[in-house]
Amino acid sequence: MNQPTYSVRFDADNDYYIFESIGKNGSIFKVVAFSKIQHNVYNFGFGDYDLETKAIDDENVSDNGDMIKVLATVIDIALKFLSENPMIFILIEGSSKTRTQLYQRILNTYYDDLIDSYEIYGSNDGNFEEFQKNTDYESFLIRKLF
Amino acid sequence: MKTLQKSSIDKLPKTVFIESDLSLLFPEGYEPFAEKNARAKETLKKAKFPEGFWSK
């Protein structure tokens, strides 16, 4: 988890974060957002910002050759958000099965680092349970322990 | 209650965060991840949680 990260601009009022991925396909702006969907649950969103349409594409696979640095940056953003928002859960659902599997792999990989400081739940068929490593889930809830 | 322990998370390189007004990135009325958020609300509405989950 000790990986280089990109510098991040953030909008404290709207819980948007943006950073510039620089790789083999050039410069791609990445947006992370946390949207309030319940009084103590924020939905995690992550996608590419299109400079022409000024919209976000959360299904694009940019293949910019810097996935580890991008993911390290996204993880850092999520941990910052959770640290600054006590008692708040973030809900993570991939925009595709591939994305969900990617989030699953991240949680499996860093579970031992996270579990002492974070509550992590996974859901299958709408049933949330405490996250078990190497179990496939459809969505995740995470919050920081204080 | 769990005891917080210093983990490798604390040793992460520090990302530089710069505060900006990012609402200017989007056209007026545009809600980032609107469809995704709508789906997430449905997920929560239909979800079942362990007993006492929300009272922790």
Backbone of each chain as ProteinMPNN parsed JSONL, in Angstrom:
{"seq_chain_A": "MNQPTYSVRFDADNDYYIFESIGKNGSIFKVVAFSKIQHNVYNFGFGDYDLETKAIDDENVSDNGDMIKVLATVIDIALKFLSENPMIFILIEGSSKTRTQLYQRILNTYYDDLIDSYEIYGSNDGNFEEFQKNTDYESFLIRKLF", "coords_chain_A": {"N_chain_A": [[0.822, -1.208, 0.0], [2.151, 1.037, 0.16], [2.496, 3.136, -1.927], [3.326, 5.399, -4.649], [1.399, 8.391, -5.138], [-0.994, 10.513, -6.864], [-1.186, 14.125, -6.88], [-4.001, 15.773, -5.462], [-6.934, 17.614, -6.148], [-9.546, 19.024, -4.285], [-13.005, 19.539, -3.477], [-14.373, 20.809, -0.832], [-16.961, 21.481, -0.19], [-18.6, 20.006, -1.837], [-17.698, 17.433, -1.794], [-16.154, 16.429, -3.946], [-13.405, 15.089, -5.716], [-10.467, 15.482, -7.658], [-7.984, 14.304, -9.899], [-5.021, 14.105, -11.96], [-4.311, 11.677, -14.179], [-1.398, 10.494, -15.593], [-0.097, 8.974, -18.317], [0.576, 6.32, -20.686], [-1.36, 6.856, -22.575], [-1.629, 9.511, -22.455], [-2.955, 12.423, -20.809], [-5.386, 12.042, -18.346], [-8.223, 13.044, -16.672], [-9.317, 12.178, -13.487], [-12.137, 11.573, -11.504], [-13.321, 11.485, -8.211], [-16.109, 11.019, -6.197], [-18.224, 11.581, -3.368], [-21.39, 10.913, -2.588], [-24.196, 11.882, -0.795], [-26.501, 9.525, 0.221], [-28.064, 8.515, 2.146], [-28.804, 9.221, 5.607], [-26.411, 8.635, 6.974], [-24.803, 7.469, 5.087], [-22.672, 7.541, 2.343], [-22.36, 7.496, -1.156], [-19.876, 6.018, -3.116], [-18.243, 7.251, -5.919], [-16.492, 6.908, -8.986], [-14.696, 7.922, -11.761], [-13.839, 8.848, -15.212], [-13.187, 12.183, -16.211], [-14.641, 13.974, -18.779], [-13.346, 16.316, -20.824], [-14.582, 17.639, -22.93], [-17.39, 17.133, -22.91], [-17.881, 17.727, -20.329], [-18.704, 15.884, -18.461], [-18.954, 12.829, -16.521], [-17.526, 9.684, -17.067], [-18.09, 6.604, -15.919], [-17.593, 4.076, -16.705], [-15.599, 3.731, -18.43], [-12.549, 2.209, -19.482], [-9.483, 3.202, -19.02], [-6.853, 2.378, -19.378], [-4.206, 3.433, -18.959], [-1.752, 2.75, -18.139], [-0.971, 3.268, -15.563], [-2.217, 2.104, -13.412], [-1.771, 1.197, -10.759], [-0.82, 3.453, -9.422], [-3.005, 5.147, -9.742], [-5.012, 3.718, -8.345], [-3.882, 3.699, -5.784], [-4.053, 6.381, -5.212], [-6.82, 6.761, -5.214], [-7.549, 5.132, -3.055], [-6.295, 6.534, -0.995], [-7.756, 8.896, -1.058], [-10.298, 7.948, -0.316], [-9.762, 7.044, 2.292], [-9.051, 9.43, 3.507], [-11.501, 10.79, 3.335], [-13.097, 9.17, 4.993], [-11.772, 9.457, 7.416], [-12.265, 12.096, 7.982], [-14.932, 12.162, 8.352], [-16.559, 11.092, 10.752], [-18.394, 8.216, 11.807], [-19.633, 7.873, 9.405], [-20.629, 5.837, 6.715], [-19.153, 4.633, 3.683], [-20.558, 3.589, 0.673], [-19.714, 1.186, -1.634], [-20.037, 0.28, -4.894], [-19.37, -1.365, -7.833], [-19.398, 0.014, -11.168], [-19.574, -1.834, -13.045], [-19.289, -5.421, -13.428], [-16.616, -6.049, -13.573], [-15.392, -3.806, -12.425], [-16.405, -4.028, -9.813], [-15.175, -6.4, -9.06], [-12.57, -5.529, -9.055], [-12.549, -3.717, -6.887], [-13.097, -5.548, -4.917], [-10.754, -7.086, -4.994], [-8.915, -5.201, -4.112], [-9.79, -4.797, -1.479], [-9.461, -7.376, -0.454], [-6.681, -7.574, -0.645], [-5.714, -5.536, 1.045], [-6.952, -6.0, 3.414], [-5.916, -6.945, 5.915], [-4.423, -4.772, 6.747], [-6.395, -2.891, 7.035], [-8.413, -3.77, 8.796], [-8.176, -3.381, 11.565], [-8.743, -0.754, 11.948], [-10.993, -0.071, 10.549], [-14.458, -0.681, 9.885], [-15.773, -3.178, 7.89], [-18.05, -4.272, 5.514], [-19.691, -6.662, 3.425], [-21.947, -7.318, 0.704], [-24.226, -9.733, -0.559], [-26.774, -10.578, -2.756], [-28.242, -8.613, -1.508], [-27.871, -8.939, 1.209], [-26.114, -7.821, 3.851], [-23.018, -8.549, 5.446], [-20.337, -9.089, 7.816], [-17.286, -8.418, 6.285], [-15.654, -10.992, 4.582], [-12.559, -12.279, 3.784], [-11.691, -13.185, 0.461], [-14.238, -13.867, -0.3], [-16.811, -13.472, -2.635], [-18.423, -10.429, -3.291], [-21.163, -8.127, -3.932], [-21.444, -5.507, -3.277], [-20.097, -3.017, -1.001], [-19.688, -1.808, 2.344], [-18.079, 0.624, 4.224], [-16.586, 1.985, 7.13], [-14.79, 4.208, 9.301], [-13.268, 3.245, 12.356], [-13.481, 4.83, 15.485]], "CA_chain_A": [[0.0, 0.0, 0.0], [3.062, 2.175, 0.221], [2.683, 3.439, -3.344], [3.212, 6.814, -5.002], [0.041, 8.846, -5.457], [-1.084, 11.795, -7.564], [-1.741, 15.253, -6.125], [-5.457, 15.76, -5.608], [-7.713, 18.806, -5.823], [-10.826, 18.602, -3.724], [-14.021, 20.554, -3.196], [-14.877, 20.398, 0.483], [-18.415, 21.696, -0.122], [-19.335, 19.008, -2.621], [-17.063, 16.122, -1.688], [-15.562, 15.988, -5.204], [-11.942, 15.062, -5.749], [-10.015, 15.264, -9.035], [-6.535, 14.249, -10.103], [-4.644, 13.902, -13.353], [-3.546, 10.468, -14.478], [-0.491, 10.747, -16.72], [0.439, 7.677, -18.713], [0.9, 6.067, -22.101], [-2.399, 7.447, -23.426], [-1.684, 10.955, -22.211], [-3.486, 12.94, -19.549], [-6.805, 11.73, -18.135], [-8.652, 13.533, -15.365], [-10.111, 11.203, -12.738], [-12.98, 12.203, -10.479], [-13.906, 10.68, -7.138], [-17.143, 11.796, -5.501], [-18.981, 10.905, -2.313], [-22.719, 11.52, -2.653], [-25.022, 11.454, 0.343], [-27.701, 8.815, -0.224], [-28.816, 8.218, 3.366], [-28.264, 10.18, 6.565], [-25.03, 8.324, 7.351], [-24.17, 6.681, 4.022], [-22.294, 8.264, 1.126], [-22.039, 6.582, -2.237], [-18.572, 6.253, -3.741], [-18.246, 7.285, -7.386], [-15.14, 7.076, -9.538], [-14.739, 7.846, -13.22], [-13.012, 9.776, -15.995], [-13.836, 13.45, -16.547], [-14.517, 14.301, -20.199], [-13.177, 17.771, -20.921], [-15.482, 18.209, -23.94], [-18.795, 17.075, -22.482], [-17.908, 18.123, -18.907], [-19.436, 14.836, -17.747], [-18.098, 11.754, -16.004], [-17.76, 8.339, -17.587], [-17.587, 5.683, -14.881], [-17.446, 2.725, -17.248], [-14.443, 3.717, -19.314], [-11.299, 1.598, -19.028], [-8.551, 4.117, -19.688], [-5.632, 1.64, -19.729], [-3.168, 4.458, -19.118], [-0.469, 2.219, -17.691], [-0.617, 3.755, -14.219], [-3.336, 1.669, -12.565], [-1.402, 1.1, -9.333], [-0.755, 4.816, -8.872], [-4.393, 5.652, -9.705], [-5.725, 3.056, -7.242], [-3.312, 4.185, -4.517], [-4.61, 7.724, -4.998], [-8.243, 6.598, -4.867], [-7.598, 4.605, -1.688], [-5.93, 7.631, -0.095], [-8.906, 9.814, -1.019], [-11.365, 7.321, 0.469], [-9.361, 7.019, 3.702], [-9.151, 10.822, 3.986], [-12.916, 11.099, 3.518], [-13.589, 8.45, 6.171], [-11.148, 10.054, 8.609], [-12.845, 13.419, 8.243], [-16.377, 12.029, 8.518], [-16.818, 10.024, 11.719], [-19.685, 7.527, 11.82], [-20.184, 7.8, 8.056], [-20.253, 4.717, 5.857], [-19.202, 4.789, 2.235], [-21.048, 2.421, -0.062], [-18.938, 0.985, -2.863], [-20.588, -0.674, -5.856], [-18.748, -1.129, -9.132], [-20.324, 0.328, -12.261], [-19.62, -3.057, -13.842], [-18.802, -6.557, -12.651], [-15.151, -5.951, -13.542], [-15.05, -2.792, -11.417], [-16.688, -4.586, -8.49], [-14.112, -7.378, -8.777], [-11.355, -4.764, -8.742], [-12.683, -3.239, -5.505], [-12.983, -6.762, -4.086], [-9.327, -7.453, -4.918], [-8.245, -4.202, -3.268], [-10.142, -5.065, -0.078], [-8.783, -8.617, -0.067], [-5.24, -7.328, -0.534], [-5.367, -4.646, 2.163], [-7.829, -6.306, 4.546], [-5.174, -7.053, 7.181], [-4.027, -3.416, 7.138], [-7.563, -2.046, 7.287], [-9.453, -4.28, 9.68], [-8.07, -2.852, 12.93], [-9.159, 0.65, 11.993], [-12.197, 0.149, 9.748], [-15.495, -1.711, 9.788], [-15.977, -3.481, 6.466], [-19.139, -5.222, 5.267], [-19.951, -6.986, 2.025], [-23.307, -7.828, 0.516], [-24.618, -10.601, -1.661], [-28.24, -10.648, -2.812], [-28.816, -7.626, -0.604], [-27.616, -9.249, 2.62], [-24.791, -7.38, 4.3], [-22.385, -9.292, 6.534], [-18.945, -8.677, 7.986], [-16.487, -8.807, 5.119], [-14.777, -12.16, 4.709], [-11.587, -12.313, 2.696], [-11.853, -14.184, -0.6], [-15.647, -14.119, -0.609], [-17.25, -12.505, -3.648], [-19.55, -9.574, -2.899], [-21.68, -7.212, -4.96], [-21.225, -4.132, -2.813], [-19.331, -2.948, 0.24], [-19.853, -0.65, 3.22], [-16.865, 0.801, 5.031], [-16.441, 3.216, 7.911], [-13.616, 4.21, 10.178], [-13.485, 3.098, 13.792], [-12.86, 5.919, 16.261]], "C_chain_A": [[0.857, 1.258, 0.0], [3.455, 2.565, -1.205], [2.668, 4.942, -3.575], [1.772, 7.161, -5.378], [0.111, 10.159, -6.239], [-1.538, 12.882, -6.58], [-3.224, 15.36, -6.447], [-6.03, 17.145, -5.3], [-9.061, 18.348, -5.275], [-11.711, 19.802, -3.434], [-14.712, 20.134, -1.9], [-16.394, 20.545, 0.567], [-19.19, 20.565, -0.787], [-18.77, 17.6, -2.541], [-16.67, 15.545, -3.05], [-14.045, 16.024, -5.051], [-11.526, 14.82, -7.199], [-8.493, 15.194, -9.066], [-6.257, 13.866, -11.543], [-3.775, 12.659, -13.48], [-2.687, 10.755, -15.702], [0.17, 9.43, -17.095], [0.579, 7.553, -20.209], [-0.142, 6.647, -23.062], [-2.57, 8.942, -23.166], [-2.264, 11.291, -20.854], [-4.989, 12.644, -19.446], [-7.184, 12.213, -16.741], [-9.603, 12.523, -14.719], [-10.879, 11.926, -11.64], [-13.434, 11.148, -9.479], [-14.933, 11.562, -6.442], [-17.787, 10.932, -4.424], [-20.324, 11.615, -2.217], [-23.581, 10.976, -1.528], [-26.297, 10.778, -0.167], [-28.572, 8.377, 0.955], [-28.141, 9.047, 4.462], [-26.83, 9.886, 6.974], [-24.321, 7.442, 6.323], [-23.908, 7.568, 2.803], [-21.894, 7.245, 0.065], [-20.729, 6.993, -2.894], [-18.725, 6.221, -5.26], [-16.845, 7.559, -7.893], [-15.217, 6.942, -11.057], [-13.823, 8.862, -13.874], [-13.823, 11.022, -16.322], [-13.553, 13.757, -18.016], [-14.479, 15.82, -20.354], [-14.152, 18.41, -21.909], [-16.926, 18.248, -23.45], [-18.984, 17.587, -21.052], [-18.754, 17.142, -18.076], [-18.452, 13.752, -17.32], [-18.507, 10.433, -16.633], [-17.195, 7.356, -16.563], [-17.512, 4.245, -15.376], [-16.218, 2.604, -18.138], [-13.256, 2.982, -18.674], [-10.175, 2.343, -19.74], [-7.236, 3.452, -20.074], [-4.454, 2.591, -19.954], [-1.816, 4.018, -18.555], [-0.058, 2.639, -16.294], [-1.65, 3.306, -13.181], [-2.972, 1.649, -11.08], [-1.37, 2.482, -8.694], [-2.158, 5.422, -8.75], [-5.131, 5.035, -8.509], [-5.196, 3.513, -5.888], [-3.88, 5.567, -4.196], [-6.071, 7.633, -4.565], [-8.387, 6.088, -3.431], [-7.292, 5.725, -0.696], [-7.081, 8.625, 0.048], [-10.007, 9.231, -0.127], [-11.023, 7.324, 1.962], [-9.411, 8.424, 4.309], [-10.61, 11.17, 4.276], [-13.45, 10.434, 4.792], [-13.01, 9.029, 7.462], [-11.818, 11.364, 8.989], [-14.353, 13.351, 8.503], [-16.702, 10.864, 9.455], [-18.242, 9.488, 11.616], [-20.318, 7.386, 10.431], [-19.693, 6.532, 7.357], [-20.087, 5.214, 4.424], [-19.653, 3.463, 1.634], [-20.263, 2.346, -1.366], [-19.61, -0.102, -3.694], [-19.92, -0.376, -7.188], [-19.804, -0.782, -10.175], [-20.429, -0.849, -13.228], [-19.096, -4.188, -12.957], [-17.274, -6.49, -12.507], [-14.698, -4.957, -12.475], [-15.276, -3.339, -9.997], [-15.601, -5.579, -8.089], [-12.799, -6.683, -8.434], [-11.407, -4.265, -7.296], [-12.545, -4.402, -4.523], [-11.511, -7.143, -3.894], [-8.568, -6.481, -4.018], [-8.518, -4.513, -1.794], [-9.502, -6.36, 0.413], [-7.307, -8.364, 0.217], [-4.897, -6.557, 0.736], [-6.188, -4.909, 3.421], [-7.061, -6.289, 5.878], [-4.702, -5.686, 7.675], [-5.222, -2.612, 7.632], [-8.373, -2.462, 8.513], [-9.356, -3.774, 11.127], [-8.631, -1.439, 13.048], [-10.472, 0.929, 11.272], [-13.172, -1.007, 9.92], [-15.754, -1.937, 8.309], [-17.062, -4.546, 6.353], [-19.248, -5.475, 3.77], [-21.358, -7.502, 1.891], [-23.411, -8.716, -0.709], [-26.12, -10.748, -1.619], [-28.874, -9.732, -1.764], [-28.598, -7.885, 0.87], [-26.2, -8.831, 3.001], [-24.309, -8.234, 5.468], [-20.972, -8.744, 6.717], [-18.119, -9.257, 6.847], [-15.594, -9.999, 5.438], [-13.831, -12.146, 3.517], [-11.919, -13.438, 1.729], [-13.287, -14.681, -0.752], [-16.079, -13.056, -1.614], [-18.472, -11.747, -3.158], [-19.955, -8.673, -4.056], [-21.51, -5.753, -4.565], [-20.602, -4.169, -1.419], [-19.71, -1.696, 1.024], [-18.628, -0.565, 4.118], [-16.982, 2.073, 5.854], [-15.274, 3.061, 8.87], [-14.043, 4.022, 11.615], [-12.802, 4.249, 14.514], [-12.803, 5.544, 17.731]], "O_chain_A": [[0.362, 2.377, -0.139], [4.59, 2.354, -1.632], [2.072, 5.685, -2.796], [1.028, 6.316, -5.874], [1.146, 10.825, -6.267], [-2.192, 12.592, -5.578], [-3.649, 15.073, -7.566], [-5.654, 17.771, -4.308], [-9.639, 17.379, -5.769], [-11.24, 20.912, -3.183], [-15.532, 19.216, -1.887], [-17.045, 19.814, 1.314], [-20.289, 20.212, -0.361], [-19.307, 16.676, -3.153], [-16.821, 14.349, -3.296], [-13.488, 16.871, -4.353], [-12.164, 14.034, -7.899], [-7.806, 15.928, -8.354], [-7.131, 13.371, -12.254], [-2.661, 12.599, -12.961], [-3.193, 11.207, -16.729], [0.903, 8.84, -16.3], [0.687, 8.552, -20.92], [0.161, 6.9, -24.228], [-3.543, 9.553, -23.608], [-2.094, 10.555, -19.883], [-5.757, 12.962, -20.353], [-6.551, 11.844, -15.752], [-10.568, 12.076, -15.339], [-10.335, 12.78, -10.941], [-13.873, 10.061, -9.856], [-14.655, 12.721, -6.134], [-17.88, 9.712, -4.557], [-20.393, 12.776, -1.815], [-23.683, 9.765, -1.334], [-27.077, 11.386, -0.899], [-29.698, 7.92, 0.761], [-27.024, 9.527, 4.269], [-26.092, 10.817, 7.296], [-23.356, 6.752, 6.649], [-24.804, 8.25, 2.306], [-21.192, 6.272, 0.341], [-20.507, 8.168, -3.188], [-19.276, 5.269, -5.814], [-16.102, 8.343, -7.305], [-15.746, 5.957, -11.572], [-13.13, 9.628, -13.205], [-15.0, 10.932, -16.669], [-12.401, 13.796, -18.449], [-15.45, 16.514, -20.055], [-14.515, 19.577, -21.758], [-17.602, 19.271, -23.563], [-20.107, 17.847, -20.619], [-19.424, 17.532, -17.12], [-17.282, 13.76, -17.704], [-19.692, 10.111, -16.717], [-15.983, 7.281, -16.361], [-17.386, 3.311, -14.585], [-15.844, 1.506, -18.55], [-12.998, 3.121, -17.478], [-9.945, 2.134, -20.931], [-6.566, 3.91, -21.0], [-3.798, 2.558, -20.994], [-0.866, 4.799, -18.499], [1.075, 2.396, -15.879], [-1.927, 4.012, -12.211], [-3.78, 2.042, -10.239], [-1.832, 2.666, -7.567], [-2.461, 6.119, -7.782], [-5.795, 5.745, -7.753], [-5.97, 3.695, -4.948], [-4.153, 5.878, -3.037], [-6.503, 8.345, -3.659], [-9.245, 6.557, -2.683], [-7.961, 5.847, 0.33], [-7.346, 9.131, 1.139], [-10.575, 9.932, 0.71], [-11.89, 7.576, 2.799], [-9.767, 8.591, 5.475], [-10.927, 11.759, 5.309], [-14.167, 11.061, 5.572], [-13.695, 9.081, 8.484], [-11.925, 11.702, 10.168], [-14.976, 14.36, 8.835], [-17.076, 9.782, 9.003], [-19.179, 10.244, 11.363], [-21.414, 6.841, 10.3], [-18.508, 6.198, 7.399], [-20.803, 6.119, 3.996], [-19.203, 2.386, 2.024], [-20.166, 3.327, -2.103], [-19.736, -1.248, -3.263], [-19.913, 0.775, -7.624], [-20.951, -1.218, -10.085], [-21.275, -0.853, -14.122], [-18.537, -3.951, -11.887], [-16.72, -6.83, -11.462], [-13.758, -5.215, -11.723], [-14.453, -3.141, -9.103], [-15.159, -5.605, -6.94], [-12.014, -7.181, -7.627], [-10.424, -4.376, -6.565], [-11.96, -4.264, -3.449], [-11.079, -7.476, -2.79], [-7.69, -6.884, -3.256], [-7.607, -4.498, -0.966], [-9.051, -6.439, 1.556], [-6.754, -8.873, 1.191], [-3.923, -6.87, 1.422], [-6.13, -4.139, 4.379], [-7.515, -5.685, 6.85], [-4.592, -5.464, 8.881], [-5.098, -1.769, 8.52], [-8.953, -1.615, 9.193], [-10.363, -3.747, 11.835], [-8.957, -0.99, 14.147], [-11.01, 2.032, 11.366], [-12.77, -2.159, 10.08], [-15.935, -0.979, 7.557], [-17.001, -5.586, 7.009], [-18.935, -4.606, 2.955], [-21.915, -8.06, 2.837], [-22.777, -8.483, -1.738], [-26.689, -11.013, -0.56], [-29.924, -10.052, -1.205], [-29.09, -7.128, 1.707], [-25.218, -9.41, 2.536], [-25.081, -8.593, 6.357], [-20.473, -8.015, 5.86], [-18.244, -10.431, 6.499], [-14.874, -10.006, 6.437], [-14.265, -12.016, 2.372], [-12.373, -14.509, 2.134], [-13.525, -15.774, -1.266], [-15.751, -11.879, -1.461], [-19.434, -12.341, -2.672], [-19.209, -8.481, -5.016], [-21.441, -4.872, -5.422], [-20.582, -5.204, -0.754], [-20.015, -0.655, 0.441], [-18.197, -1.561, 4.698], [-17.419, 3.109, 5.354], [-14.84, 1.957, 9.199], [-15.057, 4.569, 12.048], [-11.669, 4.603, 14.19], [-12.318, 6.325, 18.549]]}, "seq_chain_B": "MKTLQKSSIDKLPKTVFIESDLSLLFPEGYEPFAEKNARAKETLKKAKFPEGFWSK", "coords_chain_B": {"N_chain_B": [[-14.601, -2.889, 22.666], [-12.633, -2.165, 19.858], [-9.074, -1.925, 19.807], [-7.22, 0.672, 18.5], [-4.588, 0.26, 16.267], [-1.31, 1.066, 15.212], [-0.854, 0.873, 11.874], [0.241, -0.276, 8.633], [-1.059, 1.538, 7.111], [-0.686, 3.996, 8.228], [1.77, 4.596, 7.363], [1.686, 5.386, 4.807], [2.677, 7.184, 1.853], [2.262, 10.683, 1.861], [-0.477, 12.004, 0.28], [-0.869, 14.937, -1.637], [-3.27, 17.268, -0.95], [-5.29, 19.691, -2.375], [-7.347, 22.375, -1.819], [-10.136, 23.315, -3.794], [-12.608, 24.92, -5.929], [-14.514, 22.746, -7.227], [-16.994, 22.531, -8.297], [-17.274, 24.064, -10.485], [-16.453, 22.561, -12.566], [-18.541, 21.213, -13.688], [-21.525, 21.388, -15.739], [-24.286, 23.61, -15.008], [-26.686, 22.198, -12.884], [-25.957, 19.636, -13.425], [-25.561, 16.456, -12.085], [-23.06, 14.677, -10.725], [-22.559, 11.205, -11.209], [-25.275, 10.502, -11.061], [-27.075, 8.437, -11.914], [-25.818, 6.204, -10.865], [-25.949, 6.784, -8.16], [-28.686, 6.653, -7.772], [-29.14, 3.945, -8.168], [-27.69, 2.972, -6.033], [-29.162, 3.9, -3.871], [-31.42, 2.313, -4.13], [-30.249, -0.166, -3.654], [-29.62, 0.062, -0.94], [-32.157, 0.405, 0.115], [-33.363, -2.064, -0.291], [-31.732, -3.718, 1.102], [-30.58, -6.067, 3.609], [-29.489, -6.091, 6.966], [-27.057, -7.012, 9.492], [-28.311, -7.73, 12.794], [-28.843, -4.93, 14.873], [-27.158, -3.32, 13.471], [-27.363, -0.575, 12.574], [-27.425, 0.732, 14.948], [-25.003, 0.81, 16.098]], "CA_chain_B": [[-14.194, -1.902, 21.671], [-11.34, -2.529, 19.298], [-7.98, -0.995, 20.05], [-6.594, 1.097, 17.254], [-3.159, -0.041, 16.22], [-0.612, 1.701, 14.095], [-0.695, -0.122, 10.817], [0.985, 0.245, 7.488], [-1.819, 2.663, 6.555], [-0.104, 5.236, 8.743], [3.075, 4.838, 6.737], [1.482, 5.733, 3.408], [3.165, 8.492, 1.449], [1.178, 11.65, 1.996], [-1.004, 12.63, -0.924], [-1.073, 16.382, -1.484], [-4.651, 17.657, -1.224], [-5.393, 21.14, -2.563], [-8.777, 22.721, -1.872], [-10.533, 24.088, -4.973], [-14.049, 24.877, -6.186], [-14.663, 21.839, -8.366], [-18.354, 22.586, -8.854], [-17.148, 24.755, -11.767], [-16.153, 21.574, -13.608], [-19.749, 20.609, -14.242], [-22.574, 22.317, -16.147], [-25.289, 23.847, -13.969], [-27.723, 21.169, -12.814], [-25.403, 18.288, -13.621], [-25.247, 15.754, -10.833], [-22.143, 13.568, -10.996], [-22.933, 9.848, -10.784], [-26.699, 10.511, -10.69], [-27.677, 7.097, -12.091], [-25.16, 5.303, -9.909], [-26.491, 7.083, -6.832], [-30.06, 6.148, -7.732], [-29.034, 2.482, -7.981], [-27.19, 2.724, -4.671], [-30.294, 4.099, -2.938], [-32.239, 1.102, -4.231], [-29.496, -1.233, -2.973], [-29.779, 0.217, 0.511], [-33.571, 0.246, 0.471], [-33.708, -3.486, -0.308], [-30.71, -4.505, 1.801], [-30.77, -6.549, 4.978], [-28.26, -5.862, 7.718], [-26.996, -7.77, 10.753], [-29.077, -7.109, 13.874], [-28.149, -3.865, 15.589], [-26.158, -2.707, 12.577], [-27.447, 0.884, 12.507], [-27.367, 1.34, 16.277], [-23.608, 0.752, 16.591]], "C_chain_B": [[-12.789, -2.239, 21.177], [-10.301, -1.458, 19.61], [-7.353, -0.619, 18.721], [-5.103, 0.814, 17.322], [-2.548, 0.68, 15.037], [-0.379, 0.633, 13.038], [0.085, 0.511, 9.673], [0.251, 1.412, 6.827], [-1.186, 3.982, 6.991], [1.213, 5.582, 8.058], [2.936, 5.196, 5.256], [2.147, 7.063, 3.077], [1.998, 9.471, 1.45], [0.774, 12.201, 0.627], [-1.196, 14.118, -0.648], [-2.516, 16.693, -1.878], [-4.735, 19.184, -1.286], [-6.867, 21.506, -2.689], [-9.067, 23.644, -3.053], [-12.053, 24.062, -5.069], [-14.297, 24.031, -7.43], [-16.077, 21.846, -8.942], [-18.319, 23.265, -10.23], [-16.845, 23.788, -12.913], [-17.4, 21.134, -14.361], [-20.763, 21.67, -14.667], [-23.609, 22.474, -15.029], [-26.358, 22.747, -14.016], [-27.214, 19.759, -12.997], [-25.065, 17.658, -12.273], [-24.312, 14.588, -11.144], [-22.67, 12.246, -10.426], [-24.415, 9.742, -10.386], [-27.329, 9.111, -10.793], [-27.117, 6.113, -11.065], [-25.726, 5.526, -8.498], [-27.922, 6.566, -6.684], [-30.05, 4.632, -7.493], [-28.613, 2.165, -6.553], [-28.308, 2.908, -3.638], [-31.198, 2.875, -2.944], [-31.561, -0.064, -3.506], [-29.729, -1.153, -1.472], [-31.212, -0.053, 0.945], [-33.931, -1.235, 0.611], [-32.801, -4.327, 0.597], [-31.161, -4.957, 3.179], [-29.427, -6.473, 5.682], [-28.26, -6.731, 8.979], [-27.753, -7.012, 11.855], [-28.243, -6.06, 14.61], [-27.166, -3.067, 14.762], [-26.177, -1.178, 12.668], [-27.356, 1.535, 13.884], [-25.964, 1.327, 16.864], [-23.058, 2.156, 16.769]], "O_chain_B": [[-11.89, -2.552, 21.957], [-10.599, -0.266, 19.669], [-7.001, -1.483, 17.919], [-4.449, 1.1, 18.324], [-3.186, 0.876, 14.003], [0.237, -0.398, 13.311], [0.521, 1.661, 9.741], [0.849, 2.183, 6.077], [-1.15, 4.952, 6.234], [1.706, 6.706, 8.157], [3.93, 5.299, 4.538], [2.184, 7.967, 3.911], [0.879, 9.117, 1.079], [1.589, 12.788, -0.085], [-1.629, 14.51, 0.436], [-2.933, 16.416, -3.003], [-4.305, 19.877, -0.364], [-7.559, 21.0, -3.573], [-8.353, 24.619, -3.288], [-12.712, 23.283, -4.38], [-14.29, 24.542, -8.55], [-16.323, 21.223, -9.975], [-19.222, 23.068, -11.044], [-16.965, 24.147, -14.085], [-17.328, 20.734, -15.523], [-20.859, 22.726, -14.041], [-23.782, 21.576, -14.205], [-26.866, 22.418, -15.088], [-27.939, 18.793, -12.759], [-24.378, 18.252, -11.442], [-24.731, 13.612, -11.765], [-23.161, 12.193, -9.299], [-24.764, 8.982, -9.482], [-28.022, 8.662, -9.88], [-27.843, 5.308, -10.484], [-25.95, 4.575, -7.748], [-28.32, 6.103, -5.616], [-30.85, 4.109, -6.717], [-29.109, 1.219, -5.94], [-28.389, 2.167, -2.659], [-31.685, 2.448, -1.897], [-32.221, -0.85, -2.828], [-29.998, -2.159, -0.816], [-31.459, -0.653, 1.99], [-34.693, -1.621, 1.498], [-33.07, -5.505, 0.83], [-31.999, -4.327, 3.824], [-28.377, -6.745, 5.098], [-29.314, -7.134, 9.47], [-27.817, -5.783, 11.832], [-27.076, -6.291, 14.927], [-26.428, -2.236, 15.289], [-25.127, -0.554, 12.823], [-27.223, 2.754, 13.984], [-25.752, 1.778, 17.99], [-21.906, 2.321, 17.173]]}, "name": "protein", "num_of_chains": 2, "seq": "MNQPTYSVRFDADNDYYIFESIGKNGSIFKVVAFSKIQHNVYNFGFGDYDLETKAIDDENVSDNGDMIKVLATVIDIALKFLSENPMIFILIEGSSKTRTQLYQRILNTYYDDLIDSYEIYGSNDGNFEEFQKNTDYESFLIRKLFMKTLQKSSIDKLPKTVFIESDLSLLFPEGYEPFAEKNARAKETLKKAKFPEGFWSK"}
